[in-house]
Amino acid sequence: MFAGTLTIDLLLGDVHSLKGKRSVVRPLVAELRRAFDVAVAETGHLDLHRRSEVAVAVVAADAAHCTDVLDRCERAVAGHPEFQILSTRRQLLSSDDD
């Protein structure tokens, strides 16, 4: 069994308040959950209105499937013009890891 995580640091476009931030980040989180059957949450920069960190997690029987799902999630986020990806971090863990 493998677990993969993807953390995406985002710069938001024309957002001027935390309420405005929620109105663009929440639909992204919902879209990723629905489209890719992954666990997603906003995990960082909670008090900044122009920045967000979104984390995605997936569990699969093989590493290739984890990598494929995380690749598709990253491409989906990159396809949104209201976000600029500043950085991404990935981690892949195996049930055999100590």
Backbone hydrogen bonds, N-H to C=O, Kabsch-Sander energy under -0.5 kcal/mol:
donor,donor_aa,acceptor,acceptor_aa,energy
2,F,60,A,-3.1
3,A,93,L,-2.6
4,G,58,V,-2.9
5,T,91,Q,-2.8
6,L,56,V,-2.4
7,T,89,R,-2.9
8,I,54,V,-3.0
9,D,87,S,-2.8
10,L,8,I,-0.6
10,L,52,S,-3.7
11,L,84,Q,-2.7
12,L,10,L,-0.5
12,L,50,R,-3.2
13,G,82,E,-2.1
15,V,13,G,-2.1
21,K,17,S,-2.1
22,R,18,L,-2.3
23,S,19,K,-1.6
24,V,20,G,-0.6
24,V,21,K,-1.4
25,V,21,K,-2.6
26,R,22,R,-1.9
28,L,24,V,-0.9
29,V,25,V,-2.4
30,A,26,R,-2.4
31,E,27,P,-2.5
32,L,28,L,-2.4
33,R,29,V,-2.1
34,R,30,A,-2.5
35,A,31,E,-3.0
36,F,32,L,-2.0
37,D,33,R,-1.4
39,A,57,A,-2.4
41,A,55,A,-1.9
43,T,41,A,-0.7
43,T,53,E,-2.6
44,G,53,E,-1.3
48,L,45,H,-1.2
52,S,10,L,-1.9
53,E,44,G,-1.5
54,V,8,I,-2.4
55,A,41,A,-2.9
56,V,6,L,-2.9
57,A,39,A,-2.6
58,V,4,G,-2.4
60,A,2,F,-2.5
66,C,62,D,-1.5
67,T,63,A,-2.6
68,D,64,A,-2.4
69,V,65,H,-2.5
70,L,66,C,-2.4
71,D,67,T,-2.5
72,R,68,D,-2.3
73,C,69,V,-2.2
74,E,70,L,-2.4
75,R,71,D,-2.3
76,A,72,R,-2.1
77,V,73,C,-2.2
78,A,74,E,-2.4
79,G,75,R,-1.4
80,H,77,V,-1.7
83,F,80,H,-1.4
84,Q,11,L,-2.3
86,L,9,D,-3.1
86,L,84,Q,-0.6
87,S,9,D,-1.2
89,R,7,T,-2.2
91,Q,5,T,-2.0
93,L,3,A,-3.2
95,S,1,M,-2.4
97,D,94,S,-1.6
